[in-house]
Amino acid sequence: MLQIVMNSGKDNEKVMDLLDTPEIVLVQFCDMTLRHRDLKNQDVRDTVQNIIDALKVKTEKDSIEPVAFNRHDLKSYIKYIEDLLKQFV
């Protein structure tokens, strides 16, 4: 399982599974990856797919996070990214 390193301050680093990562962070990380990486690279596509898979799991239940996306908007975002990934297969 892919993990993400969260650094919330000096010497305060935490490694989290994607499912435990706030959805706002996952969306921002996905956006950043799409802007700055080449989707022709299989490793990049795999990373984005792992993020999308984690977001899919999060959309299946109501969020208890302090910052949460509207479920309909999040599902639309996921569909958009999946369609984008299909173009590079």
Buried (B, 14 or more C-beta within 10 A) or exposed (E): EBEBEBEEEEEEEEEEEBEEBBBEBBBEBBEEBBEEBEBEEEEBBEBBBBBBBBBEEBBEEEBEEEEBBEBEEBBEBBEEBEEBBEEEE
